[in-house]
Amino acid sequence: MRKMLFALLLASLCYTQAVHAAPDYRAINSDAVQAHILPRLAKLQSATRAFADAAKPGCGEREALRRGWQQAMLAWQGVQHLRFGPVLLFNRYQRFAYWPDPRNSIPRQMNELFASGKLPDFHAGSIAVQGMGALERVLFDGKETAKLEDDAFRCQWLQAATENLAGMAKDINDDWGKGRNYAQQFVAAKGDLVVYAGPEEATLDLFKALHAAVELVADHKLNRPMGKSLREQKPMAAEYWRSGMSGAAIAANIAAARELFAAMAAKVPDRALAADLSKRFDDLASRTAALHLEDALADPSARPGLEKLRADLLAVKSMLAEKLAPTLEIPVGFNALDGD
């Protein structure tokens, strides 16, 4: 009897130690870099290069340009949550996509730009006249697109703007790769470019990226156009309403979050929690894959489904902060979208 009790006690002790084992931060960081970050950045470089190449022959091939924008935009959505490292250098993040635009700066400054006939300084100039939002307006707004075909300066701007995106994507990818070797320094948590005291601080940035991906969709990309009720909906507050790609952008965000968590999940000490979150991310990815937000907002019968999606996203956001962060021994005294 005593031997049986001792065996049970030993088994219980081993289980407790396994559950509360310290996270392997360096392994988490390495897996996330290799399985998620580097492939996504390579895809962004490829998509933006193809978009810029589509603009080179001239600006009359409207459908080719639109397809190029769509693929580049979706590739950007796949890294939009990675708010640390080389993407922050030289204000690259805001230059890639300025949204939300609460003061309607993009239309106003684009009108001023085209009236001036002078190309902007993409490095030091306004972020409102470059990036995905400005390009969407020119390529998907009927009046603006018509002007594009007859205005040599607008075509010149579009070629310069797409080349600017391709250049930034290449620089970010090079910085993470062999150019400046940020990936290796991130995993090692030491080097000229990183300011981490240890690998756990790099894991904190990954956690913040995961949390930000869910928060951005729940609190902004859905909440802004949905409003509190059907009467308070604001469809034009959606991220890419002109192109009808707001739902596709959300799907890309959730797919990226799912992939990032999958890269981290194997090293999460609480295995039951990892399985639960994996299942929830799978469900969210499945439900958003075919989301056409503009159509859903226009259909009152779709409102309950959108509200359920928003509620489930908020539930996952809470689980990340209240359950995943503690099991990873990560402090949560931050707003993921602040970049703190």
C-alpha positions as CSV (number, residue, x, y, z in Angstrom):
1,M,0.0,0.0,0.0
2,R,2.8,2.4,0.9
3,K,4.6,1.6,-2.3
4,M,1.4,2.4,-4.3
5,L,0.9,5.7,-2.4
6,F,4.6,6.6,-3.0
7,A,4.2,5.8,-6.7
8,L,1.1,7.9,-7.0
9,L,2.8,10.8,-5.1
10,L,5.9,10.6,-7.4
11,A,3.7,10.5,-10.5
12,S,1.8,13.5,-9.2
13,L,5.0,15.4,-8.5
14,C,6.4,14.6,-11.9
15,Y,3.2,15.8,-13.5
16,T,3.2,19.0,-11.6
17,Q,6.8,19.7,-12.5
18,A,6.0,19.0,-16.1
19,V,3.0,21.4,-16.1
20,H,5.0,24.2,-14.5
21,A,8.3,23.6,-16.3
22,A,10.0,26.8,-17.4
23,P,9.2,27.6,-21.1
24,D,12.0,27.0,-23.6
25,Y,12.1,30.5,-24.9
26,R,15.0,30.0,-27.3
27,A,13.2,27.1,-28.9
28,I,10.0,29.1,-29.2
29,N,11.8,32.0,-30.8
30,S,13.7,29.7,-33.3
31,D,10.5,27.8,-34.3
32,A,8.6,31.1,-34.8
33,V,11.4,32.6,-36.9
34,Q,11.9,29.6,-39.2
35,A,8.3,28.4,-39.6
36,H,6.5,31.8,-39.6
37,I,8.5,35.0,-39.8
38,L,11.0,34.2,-42.6
39,P,8.6,32.5,-44.9
40,R,6.1,35.4,-44.5
41,L,8.7,38.0,-45.2
42,A,9.9,36.2,-48.3
43,K,6.3,36.1,-49.5
44,L,5.9,39.8,-48.9
45,Q,9.1,40.5,-50.9
46,S,7.9,38.3,-53.8
47,A,4.4,39.8,-53.9
48,T,5.5,43.4,-53.8
49,R,8.1,42.8,-56.5
50,A,5.4,41.3,-58.7
51,F,3.2,44.2,-58.1
52,A,5.9,46.7,-59.0
53,D,6.7,44.7,-62.1
54,A,3.1,44.8,-63.2
55,A,3.2,48.6,-63.1
56,K,6.4,49.0,-65.2
57,P,4.9,48.6,-68.7
58,G,2.4,51.4,-68.0
59,C,-0.8,51.9,-66.1
60,G,-3.4,50.7,-68.6
61,E,-3.6,47.1,-67.5
62,R,-6.1,47.8,-64.7
63,E,-6.9,44.1,-63.8
64,A,-3.2,43.1,-63.7
65,L,-2.5,46.1,-61.4
66,R,-5.5,45.2,-59.2
67,R,-4.4,41.6,-58.9
68,G,-0.9,42.8,-58.0
69,W,-2.3,45.0,-55.3
70,Q,-4.5,42.3,-53.9
71,Q,-1.6,39.8,-53.6
72,A,0.8,42.4,-52.1
73,M,-1.9,43.6,-49.7
74,L,-2.6,40.1,-48.5
75,A,1.1,39.3,-48.1
76,W,1.3,42.5,-45.9
77,Q,-1.6,41.3,-43.8
78,G,0.4,38.2,-43.1
79,V,3.2,40.2,-41.4
80,Q,1.1,43.1,-40.1
81,H,1.2,41.8,-36.6
82,L,5.0,41.7,-36.4
83,R,5.5,45.1,-34.9
84,F,9.2,44.7,-33.9
85,G,12.6,44.5,-35.5
86,P,13.5,45.8,-39.0
87,V,9.9,46.6,-40.0
88,L,10.0,49.5,-37.6
89,L,13.2,51.0,-39.0
90,F,12.7,54.2,-41.1
91,N,9.0,54.2,-40.3
92,R,8.5,51.3,-42.7
93,Y,5.5,50.0,-40.9
94,Q,3.4,53.1,-41.3
95,R,4.7,53.7,-44.8
96,F,3.4,50.3,-45.8
97,A,-0.1,50.8,-44.7
98,Y,-1.6,53.8,-43.0
99,W,-4.8,52.6,-41.4
100,P,-7.0,53.6,-39.7
101,D,-7.1,57.1,-41.3
102,P,-9.3,59.0,-38.8
103,R,-8.8,62.4,-40.4
104,N,-9.3,61.2,-44.0
105,S,-5.7,62.2,-44.8
106,I,-5.2,59.9,-47.7
107,P,-7.8,61.4,-50.1
108,R,-7.0,64.9,-49.2
109,Q,-3.2,64.6,-49.5
110,M,-3.5,62.5,-52.6
111,N,-5.5,65.3,-54.3
112,E,-2.8,67.7,-53.2
113,L,-0.1,65.5,-54.6
114,F,-1.7,65.0,-58.0
115,A,-2.4,68.8,-58.2
116,S,1.3,69.5,-57.5
117,G,2.7,67.2,-60.2
118,K,5.7,66.5,-58.0
119,L,6.7,63.0,-56.7
120,P,6.9,62.8,-52.9
121,D,9.9,61.9,-50.9
122,F,8.8,58.4,-49.9
123,H,11.4,58.2,-47.2
124,A,10.8,61.4,-45.4
125,G,7.5,62.6,-46.8
126,S,3.9,61.9,-45.8
127,I,2.9,58.3,-45.1
128,A,-0.6,59.1,-46.5
129,V,0.5,59.3,-50.1
130,Q,2.3,55.9,-50.2
131,G,1.3,52.4,-49.2
132,M,-1.6,50.1,-49.6
133,G,-4.4,52.6,-48.7
134,A,-3.2,55.2,-51.2
135,L,-2.8,52.6,-53.9
136,E,-6.2,51.1,-53.3
137,R,-7.8,54.5,-53.8
138,V,-6.2,55.0,-57.1
139,L,-6.8,51.4,-58.4
140,F,-10.3,50.7,-57.1
141,D,-12.0,54.1,-57.0
142,G,-13.8,54.4,-60.4
143,K,-13.1,58.1,-60.9
144,E,-9.5,57.9,-59.7
145,T,-8.8,54.8,-61.9
146,A,-10.2,56.6,-65.0
147,K,-7.8,59.5,-64.3
148,L,-4.9,57.1,-63.9
149,E,-5.2,56.0,-67.5
150,D,-5.1,59.6,-68.9
151,D,-2.6,61.2,-66.5
152,A,1.1,60.5,-67.0
153,F,2.0,61.8,-63.6
154,R,-0.4,59.5,-61.8
155,C,1.1,56.6,-63.6
156,Q,4.6,57.8,-62.7
157,W,3.5,58.1,-59.0
158,L,2.0,54.6,-59.1
159,Q,5.2,53.1,-60.5
160,A,7.3,54.9,-57.9
161,A,5.0,53.9,-55.1
162,T,4.9,50.2,-56.0
163,E,8.7,50.3,-56.4
164,N,8.9,51.9,-53.0
165,L,6.9,49.0,-51.4
166,A,9.0,46.4,-53.2
167,G,12.2,48.1,-51.9
168,M,11.0,48.2,-48.3
169,A,9.9,44.6,-48.4
170,K,13.3,43.6,-49.8
171,D,15.1,45.6,-47.1
172,I,13.0,44.1,-44.3
173,N,13.7,40.6,-45.6
174,D,17.4,41.3,-46.1
175,D,17.6,42.7,-42.5
176,W,16.1,39.6,-41.1
177,G,18.3,37.4,-43.3
178,K,21.9,37.4,-44.3
179,G,22.0,41.1,-44.8
180,R,22.0,42.1,-41.1
181,N,21.2,38.7,-39.6
182,Y,18.4,39.9,-37.4
183,A,16.9,36.4,-37.2
184,Q,20.0,34.9,-35.7
185,Q,20.3,37.8,-33.2
186,F,16.6,37.5,-32.3
187,V,16.9,33.8,-31.5
188,A,20.1,34.4,-29.6
189,A,18.7,37.5,-27.9
190,K,22.0,39.3,-28.4
191,G,23.7,41.3,-31.1
192,D,24.1,44.7,-32.5
193,L,20.5,45.1,-33.5
194,V,18.6,43.6,-30.6
195,V,18.1,45.1,-27.2
196,Y,16.8,42.0,-25.3
197,A,18.1,41.1,-21.9
198,G,17.4,37.5,-22.6
199,P,15.4,35.2,-24.9
200,E,12.3,35.6,-22.8
201,E,12.1,39.2,-23.9
202,A,12.1,38.1,-27.6
203,T,9.3,35.6,-26.8
204,L,7.4,38.6,-25.3
205,D,7.6,40.3,-28.7
206,L,6.2,37.1,-30.3
207,F,3.4,37.0,-27.8
208,K,2.6,40.7,-28.3
209,A,2.5,40.0,-32.1
210,L,0.0,37.1,-31.6
211,H,-2.1,39.2,-29.2
212,A,-2.0,42.2,-31.6
213,A,-3.2,40.1,-34.6
214,V,-6.3,39.1,-32.7
215,E,-6.9,42.5,-31.1
216,L,-6.5,44.3,-34.4
217,V,-9.2,42.2,-36.0
218,A,-11.6,42.1,-33.0
219,D,-11.3,45.7,-31.8
220,H,-10.6,47.5,-35.0
221,K,-11.2,45.7,-38.3
222,L,-14.5,44.3,-37.2
223,N,-15.6,46.7,-34.4
224,R,-15.1,49.9,-36.4
225,P,-17.4,49.1,-39.3
226,M,-19.8,47.0,-37.2
227,G,-20.5,49.6,-34.5
228,K,-22.5,48.8,-31.5
229,S,-25.7,48.0,-33.4
230,L,-27.1,47.6,-36.9
231,R,-28.1,51.2,-37.0
232,E,-24.6,52.3,-36.1
233,Q,-22.7,50.4,-38.8
234,K,-20.2,52.3,-40.8
235,P,-19.2,50.2,-43.8
236,M,-16.8,52.7,-45.1
237,A,-14.8,52.4,-41.8
238,A,-13.7,49.0,-43.0
239,E,-10.1,48.7,-43.9
240,Y,-10.3,48.1,-47.6
241,W,-13.9,48.8,-48.5
242,R,-13.1,50.3,-51.9
243,S,-11.7,47.0,-53.2
244,G,-14.1,44.8,-51.3
245,M,-11.1,43.1,-49.6
246,S,-11.8,43.9,-46.0
247,G,-12.9,40.4,-45.2
248,A,-9.9,38.8,-47.1
249,A,-7.6,41.0,-45.1
250,I,-9.1,39.8,-41.8
251,A,-8.8,36.2,-43.0
252,A,-5.2,36.7,-43.8
253,N,-4.6,38.2,-40.3
254,I,-6.2,35.2,-38.6
255,A,-4.4,32.7,-40.8
256,A,-1.1,34.4,-39.8
257,A,-2.0,34.4,-36.1
258,R,-3.0,30.7,-36.4
259,E,0.4,29.9,-38.0
260,L,2.4,31.9,-35.5
261,F,0.6,30.1,-32.6
262,A,1.2,26.7,-34.3
263,A,4.9,27.5,-34.4
264,M,4.8,28.3,-30.6
265,A,2.3,25.7,-29.5
266,A,4.6,22.7,-29.1
267,K,6.7,24.5,-26.5
268,V,3.7,25.8,-24.4
269,P,4.0,24.1,-21.0
270,D,0.3,23.8,-20.5
271,R,-0.6,21.2,-23.1
272,A,-4.3,21.4,-22.5
273,L,-4.3,25.1,-23.1
274,A,-2.2,24.8,-26.2
275,A,-4.7,22.3,-27.6
276,D,-7.6,24.5,-26.8
277,L,-6.1,27.6,-28.4
278,S,-5.1,25.6,-31.4
279,K,-8.7,24.4,-31.9
280,R,-10.0,27.9,-31.5
281,F,-7.6,29.3,-34.0
282,D,-8.5,26.6,-36.4
283,D,-12.2,27.5,-36.0
284,L,-11.6,31.2,-36.5
285,A,-9.5,30.6,-39.6
286,S,-12.2,28.4,-41.1
287,R,-15.0,30.9,-40.4
288,T,-13.0,33.9,-41.7
289,A,-11.6,32.2,-44.8
290,A,-14.6,33.1,-47.0
291,L,-15.6,36.3,-45.1
292,H,-16.9,39.1,-47.4
293,L,-17.3,41.8,-44.8
294,E,-18.8,44.4,-47.1
295,D,-21.6,42.0,-48.1
296,A,-22.1,40.9,-44.5
297,L,-22.5,44.5,-43.3
298,A,-25.1,45.1,-46.0
299,D,-27.2,42.1,-45.0
300,P,-29.0,42.5,-41.7
301,S,-29.4,38.7,-41.4
302,A,-25.6,38.4,-41.3
303,R,-25.3,40.6,-38.2
304,P,-25.6,37.8,-35.6
305,G,-22.8,35.8,-37.3
306,L,-20.6,38.9,-37.2
307,E,-21.4,39.5,-33.6
308,K,-20.6,35.9,-32.8
309,L,-17.3,36.1,-34.6
310,R,-16.4,39.3,-32.8
311,A,-17.3,37.7,-29.4
312,D,-15.2,34.6,-30.2
313,L,-12.2,36.7,-31.2
314,L,-12.5,38.7,-27.9
315,A,-12.6,35.4,-26.0
316,V,-9.4,34.2,-27.6
317,K,-7.8,37.6,-27.0
318,S,-8.7,37.2,-23.3
319,M,-7.3,33.7,-23.2
320,L,-4.0,34.9,-24.6
321,A,-3.7,37.5,-21.9
322,E,-5.2,35.6,-19.0
323,K,-4.0,32.1,-19.6
324,L,-1.2,31.9,-22.3
325,A,0.8,34.8,-20.9
326,P,1.0,33.3,-17.4
327,T,2.0,29.8,-18.6
328,L,4.7,31.4,-20.6
329,E,5.6,33.5,-17.6
330,I,5.2,36.7,-19.6
331,P,4.0,40.0,-18.1
332,V,0.9,41.4,-19.7
333,G,1.0,45.0,-18.5
334,F,0.9,46.4,-22.1
335,N,-1.4,47.2,-25.0
336,A,-0.2,45.0,-27.8
337,L,-1.0,47.6,-30.4
338,D,1.0,50.3,-28.7
339,G,4.3,48.5,-29.4
340,D,5.4,49.0,-25.8
